[in-house]
Each structure stands twice: as structure tokens, then as C-alpha cells.
Amino acid sequence: MPERLAISFFLLDVTALFLAIFGFLAAVSGLCLTKPEVVERATWGMFSSYSLCAKLHLDWPILAVIITAVIHSAAGLDVWLARLGIDAWWLWAAAIAVAFWFIYIYIA
């Protein structure tokens, strides 16, 4: 169990960085869908078109967010349950199932 917790702590640290980046992209691209002219000025033209914002908000980044968020939440739940004294060996299998469920909903 300690090896699994060390991996979970590592995954929490790594995925937190990616979730911060993906969260920023989701927020900016979502704002760009509603107010493209304001976001274009605020980002110095990096988010300059509605189609770019729609692609960033709805295309491949959302799959990356889903997978990263599921890994982060499973690692956090693993650490939390271990602190409560519960050995949740089944947790990662459930997390994979949840990730596939979200991906199925996205693709459908």
C-alpha cells in the first residue's frame, strides 16, 4: 500500500499542474465564445477567432481534461481513504471505468 500511495501523491502533484493549465484554457476559450472581441484584446490576439475558441473549448482539450481530472480525483481519493485506514485497491479500476464513461458521453 505505501508504494501505491507514493504513486498517488506523485500523480496528484503532476495532474494539478495540468488541471491548472487546462482550466485556464477552458475558461479563456469559453469566455471567447461569448465575448470574442474582449478576449482578443486581453490575450493580445492569441485567441482571435471564434472557430479557434470553439475548437479549443470543445475538441481534444476536453478529452485531456477528462482523463487528467479522473486521474487526479482517483489519486486524491486514494490518499484520503488511506488516511482513513481504508485500503481501496479497487479504486483505480473504478476510475478507468469512469473515464471511459465520460469519453463515451463525449463521443456520443
N, C-alpha and C positions, 0 to 999 in steps of 0.2 A: 504493500500500500504506500509506503513512503516514496517509492520511485514514481508511482502514478501521481502523487501529489506534487512532486518536483516538476513533472511534466506539465501538470495543470497550472502551477504558478508561472512557469515559463510561457505557456500559451496565453495566460491572462495578460502578461506584460506585452507580448508581441501583438496580440489581437487588439489590445486597447489603442495602440498607435494607429493601426489600420482603420479601426472604427472611427477614430477622430478624423482621419483624412476623408474616409467615405462619408461621414456625417457632414463635413464641411461641403463636399461636392454635392451631396443630396440637397442641402439647404440652399446653396447658391444656385444650383440648376433649377430647383423648384421655384425659387423667387424669380429666376429669369423667365420661367414660363408665364408668370403673372405680370411682371414688370420688366420686360427686356431692356427698355431704354435706360432705366435706372441702374440695373446690374451691369450693363455695358460700360457705363461711365465709372461705376465703382470698381470694376475689375480691369480698367484700362484697356477695354476691348477684347479681353481674353474670352469672355462669354458674349459674343457679338451677334449670334443668330439664334432664332427660335428653334431651328432644327437641331443645332448643336446642343442646346439646353435640353430639348426633348430626348435626344439620343443619350446624353449623359444621365438624365433622370430616369429613363425607362429601359435602357438597353443593358449591356453587360455589367455595368457597375452594380445594379440591383442584385444580380446573382452573387457577386463578390460580397456585397453587404450581407446577404442571407447566410452564406457559408461562414463568413467571419463572425457574425452575430451568434450563430448557433454554436460555433466552437468556443467563443468567449463565454456564453451563458453556461454551457456544459462544464467548462473548466471552473467557472465561479461556483456553480452548484456542487461540483465535486469537492472543492476546497471547503465550502460551507458545511456540507454533510459530513466530511471527515472531521471537522472541528466539533460537530455534534456527536461524533463517535459512530457514525453510520457508514458502513462500507458499501458504497454504491457502485459495484463493479459493472452493473447493467447500464449505467448512465450513458456511456459513450455509444452503445448500440442504439439507445433511445434517441440520442442526439442525431445520429446518422439518419434514423427514420424520420425525424422531424425535418431535417434538412431536405431530404428527398420529397417530403410532403409539401414544403414551401416551394421547392423548384417545380413540382408538378402543378401547383396552383399558378405559378408564374408563366409556365409554358402553355397551359391550357387556354 
